[in-house]
Amino acid sequence: MSRSCLLFPVLLAAAFLLSACTSERRSAPSRTASEQLMISTAADRAAQNLSIAIPQDTPVFIDTSYFDGTDSKYAIGAIRDRLLRRGARLVNSRDAAEMVVEIRSGALSIDENALVVGIPQMEVPVPLAGSFAFPEIALFKRERRQGVAKFAATGYDAETGKLITSSASDFGFSQQTQWNALFFLSWTTDDVMPDEKMEILRAPKAAHQGEAISAGPERRR
């Protein structure tokens, strides 16, 4: 056997060992940034719609015992911001409060639905061989994901427990839609990113949504 024939297996084995040593491990978050944005945007909108009457400068304790859901801490923060804007003065204990506002969540998640014009993916039985997955052939496809939030609140006297105010159930929605047409055309629409998102992608910078407000000197304590 020639020397070149012996050298080839050695080089092949060396290449395999070197490639095995250069593997890279990447973290895999449980949810994507898009999913987080959809849920938080729906939470912002539901909190903004929350209609509960609070007398100006009332000391309020927020009871979150009945509030649960994905990203619930962000949603609670959005509701706290809403109550502050409506004139509440938040306190950290029931003893310091005149009113307790009990908040609850009926929904804080994502729905998905799809529309396909063409042939959907299906399992095709093969005699004596089991089955095989027939691939999807779509002339047109729409995959829509919708963030949904449903919040409500009840306010009662911190001492007597008597009802003071109660809100209706208020909703917030967000959406992201993936479109595919004629096999190779694809685009995405959504309402969770600011209008200048393409500029953000090209050159990272601060992005702001909503109105920034500042409490005047008479409101600071």
Secondary structure, 3 states (H helix, E strand, C coil): CCHHHHHHHHHHHHHHHHHHHCCCCCCCCCCCHHHHHHHHHHHHHHHHHCCCCCCCCCEEEEECCCCCCCCHHHHHHHHHHHHHHCCCEECCCHHHCCEEEEEEEEEEEEEEEEEEEEECCEEEEECCCEEEEECCEEEEEEEEEEEEEEEEEEEEECCCCCEEEECCCEEEEEEEEEEEECCCEEEEEECCCCCCHHHHHHCCCCCCCCCCCCCCCCCCC
